[in-house]
Amino acid sequence: MSNRQDYYEILGVPRGASAEEIKKAYRRLARQHHPDVNQNEDAEEAFKRLSEAYEVLGDPQKRQVYDVYGPDAVNGRYSGSGFDGFGDLSGFGDIFDMFFGSGTRAGRRAAEESGNDLRYDLEMTLEEAASGVDRDIRVSRLGRCRTCGGSGMKPGASMTECTHCRGAGQVRRTQQTILGSFSTVTTCSACGGRGRVIKDPCMECGGHGRFRETTEVRVAIPAGVESGNSVRLRGQGDAGATGGPSGDLYVIIHVKPHSVFERRGNDILCEIPITFVQATLGDTIEVPSLDGSEKLSIPEGTQPGSTFKLRSKGIPDVRTGTRGDEIVIVRVETPTKLSDEQKKMLLEFGESRGERLNSPEGRSFFEKLWGK
């Protein structure tokens, strides 16, 4: 991961933000920091960082690469082998070798080819994301042949030099053109660039050294993860060709929406209904939390939309472990079905406070507002 500032932090959005939220955040900050509007010395640099962040997070494919590999991947510095769905981000050396003929690495590279990285999408509940969980997942991958250990040869056998390329792993062809001689270097089709061929292939895998398998892998999900986070399991991807090292497995987290709580960073929000009497006179109520139920004191005269904070009852930070808070928003429910007696009592209560309903003697709010 690069040392540069996190793109999500630059735009001020959480990792699980929607595409629309990312767009709105960029537009708002771009107007604020545009050099034509903001005359501060650092405005231009801030605007460049915003544009760079939005260019990546505003593109679904680039955002996926960034969430897994970080900024180095989307800026062309990731040199790992092909993560499924993202393509191979390396390989520029092969292009130069093809045209300029620096051809000694292809054979070694093919012989030591690493396995592909794989992706697994894991769905979990908010409670599991908050507490952390160990999961056993089933992964389809290319496994190493147990008989030959991935070499593709019979036990005790050895590889022989390819007669087509004479062990170089590449074939050079020279053509005469009106501009002079032109040479191209291509991977040897007979040995696949290894420079050697298998004389006695393994009977178990047919000389491939690998086979398709479905295996169970345990993954430990740390507390505090959110949608878009990933857990890297080294060596759990596809086995490498001809005994090369295995790739990695990236487990991408997807947290399901909760029926009660809404996550905002490391805080959680919930809306709790209370009665008109509780809001007026005050009460002590029980509210749900990720740890069970908690008691919450409602003071007299609580207004609709009032918020209360339960400290350290939110989500732990995935890096520090420090828990966020639970924010409780109260919704005052207005009674809908009242008896005649209850209505009479309410009218008397209102009159005792100087309130008159539909009274010609009184002045409505709008009359007072307009001065009539």
ChimeraX attribute file (.defattr): number of C-alpha atoms within 10 A of each C-alpha:
attribute: neighborCount
match mode: 1-to-1
recipient: residues
	/A:1	12
	/A:2	11
	/A:3	8
	/A:4	10
	/A:5	11
	/A:6	15
	/A:7	24
	/A:8	17
	/A:9	11
	/A:10	18
	/A:11	24
	/A:12	14
	/A:13	17
	/A:14	18
	/A:15	18
	/A:16	18
	/A:17	16
	/A:18	12
	/A:19	12
	/A:20	10
	/A:21	13
	/A:22	21
	/A:23	15
	/A:24	12
	/A:25	16
	/A:26	23
	/A:27	14
	/A:28	11
	/A:29	17
	/A:30	19
	/A:31	13
	/A:32	15
	/A:33	20
	/A:34	18
	/A:35	18
	/A:36	10
	/A:37	11
	/A:38	14
	/A:39	11
	/A:40	10
	/A:41	9
	/A:42	11
	/A:43	18
	/A:44	16
	/A:45	13
	/A:46	18
	/A:47	20
	/A:48	15
	/A:49	17
	/A:50	22
	/A:51	20
	/A:52	14
	/A:53	22
	/A:54	21
	/A:55	14
	/A:56	19
	/A:57	25
	/A:58	18
	/A:59	11
	/A:60	11
	/A:61	13
	/A:62	17
	/A:63	21
	/A:64	18
	/A:65	19
	/A:66	21
	/A:67	17
	/A:68	20
	/A:69	19
	/A:70	19
	/A:71	24
	/A:72	16
	/A:73	19
	/A:74	17
	/A:75	11
	/A:76	10
	/A:77	12
	/A:78	16
	/A:79	12
	/A:80	17
	/A:81	18
	/A:82	17
	/A:83	22
	/A:84	13
	/A:85	11
	/A:86	11
	/A:87	9
	/A:88	14
	/A:89	16
	/A:90	14
	/A:91	10
	/A:92	8
	/A:93	11
	/A:94	18
	/A:95	12
	/A:96	13
	/A:97	18
	/A:98	18
	/A:99	13
	/A:100	13
	/A:101	17
	/A:102	13
	/A:103	19
	/A:104	12
	/A:105	16
	/A:106	23
	/A:107	21
	/A:108	14
	/A:109	14
	/A:110	19
	/A:111	21
	/A:112	16
	/A:113	19
	/A:114	23
	/A:115	27
	/A:116	26
	/A:117	24
	/A:118	22
	/A:119	19
	/A:120	17
	/A:121	12
	/A:122	14
	/A:123	15
	/A:124	16
	/A:125	12
	/A:126	24
	/A:127	18
	/A:128	18
	/A:129	24
	/A:130	22
	/A:131	16
	/A:132	17
	/A:133	14
	/A:134	11
	/A:135	14
	/A:136	11
	/A:137	14
	/A:138	12
	/A:139	17
	/A:140	14
	/A:141	21
	/A:142	21
	/A:143	22
	/A:144	27
	/A:145	22
	/A:146	13
	/A:147	16
	/A:148	24
	/A:149	17
	/A:150	24
	/A:151	28
	/A:152	29
	/A:153	26
	/A:154	20
	/A:155	14
	/A:156	7
	/A:157	15
	/A:158	15
	/A:159	15
	/A:160	13
	/A:161	17
	/A:162	20
	/A:163	13
	/A:164	16
	/A:165	20
	/A:166	13
	/A:167	19
	/A:168	24
	/A:169	29
	/A:170	29
	/A:171	19
	/A:172	15
	/A:173	10
	/A:174	10
	/A:175	9
	/A:176	9
	/A:177	8
	/A:178	6
	/A:179	6
	/A:180	7
	/A:181	9
	/A:182	13
	/A:183	13
	/A:184	15
	/A:185	20
	/A:186	19
	/A:187	22
	/A:188	22
	/A:189	13
	/A:190	16
	/A:191	23
	/A:192	17
	/A:193	25
	/A:194	27
	/A:195	26
	/A:196	23
	/A:197	19
	/A:198	19
	/A:199	15
	/A:200	17
	/A:201	21
	/A:202	22
	/A:203	14
	/A:204	17
	/A:205	20
	/A:206	15
	/A:207	20
	/A:208	20
	/A:209	27
	/A:210	26
	/A:211	17
	/A:212	13
	/A:213	12
	/A:214	11
	/A:215	13
	/A:216	11
	/A:217	13
	/A:218	11
	/A:219	15
	/A:220	12
	/A:221	19
	/A:222	19
	/A:223	19
	/A:224	26
	/A:225	26
	/A:226	24
	/A:227	19
	/A:228	20
	/A:229	17
	/A:230	22
	/A:231	17
	/A:232	17
	/A:233	18
	/A:234	12
	/A:235	16
	/A:236	22
	/A:237	25
	/A:238	25
	/A:239	28
	/A:240	24
	/A:241	23
	/A:242	24
	/A:243	21
	/A:244	19
	/A:245	19
	/A:246	22
	/A:247	24
	/A:248	23
	/A:249	24
	/A:250	23
	/A:251	22
	/A:252	20
	/A:253	20
	/A:254	20
	/A:255	19
	/A:256	14
	/A:257	12
	/A:258	11
	/A:259	8
	/A:260	12
	/A:261	20
	/A:262	16
	/A:263	18
	/A:264	18
	/A:265	17
	/A:266	22
	/A:267	22
	/A:268	21
	/A:269	19
	/A:270	18
	/A:271	16
	/A:272	18
	/A:273	13
	/A:274	19
	/A:275	15
	/A:276	18
	/A:277	15
	/A:278	18
	/A:279	21
	/A:280	15
	/A:281	12
	/A:282	17
	/A:283	15
	/A:284	11
	/A:285	14
	/A:286	12
	/A:287	15
	/A:288	15
	/A:289	19
	/A:290	17
	/A:291	10
	/A:292	8
	/A:293	11
	/A:294	13
	/A:295	11
	/A:296	15
	/A:297	11
	/A:298	19
	/A:299	14
	/A:300	13
	/A:301	13
	/A:302	19
	/A:303	14
	/A:304	15
	/A:305	13
	/A:306	12
	/A:307	16
	/A:308	14
	/A:309	14
	/A:310	17
	/A:311	12
	/A:312	14
	/A:313	19
	/A:314	26
	/A:315	28
	/A:316	24
	/A:317	18
	/A:318	17
	/A:319	10
	/A:320	8
	/A:321	12
	/A:322	14
	/A:323	18
	/A:324	20
	/A:325	19
	/A:326	26
	/A:327	21
	/A:328	22
	/A:329	17
	/A:330	21
	/A:331	19
	/A:332	20
	/A:333	15
	/A:334	10
	/A:335	9
	/A:336	5
	/A:337	8
	/A:338	10
	/A:339	8
	/A:340	9
	/A:341	9
	/A:342	11
	/A:343	12
	/A:344	12
	/A:345	12
	/A:346	13
	/A:347	15
	/A:348	14
	/A:349	12
	/A:350	13
	/A:351	12
	/A:352	10
	/A:353	9
	/A:354	9
	/A:355	13
	/A:356	16
	/A:357	11
	/A:358	9
	/A:359	9
	/A:360	8
	/A:361	8
	/A:362	12
	/A:363	14
	/A:364	14
	/A:365	9
	/A:366	9
	/A:367	10
	/A:368	9
	/A:369	9
	/A:370	7
	/A:371	8
	/A:372	8
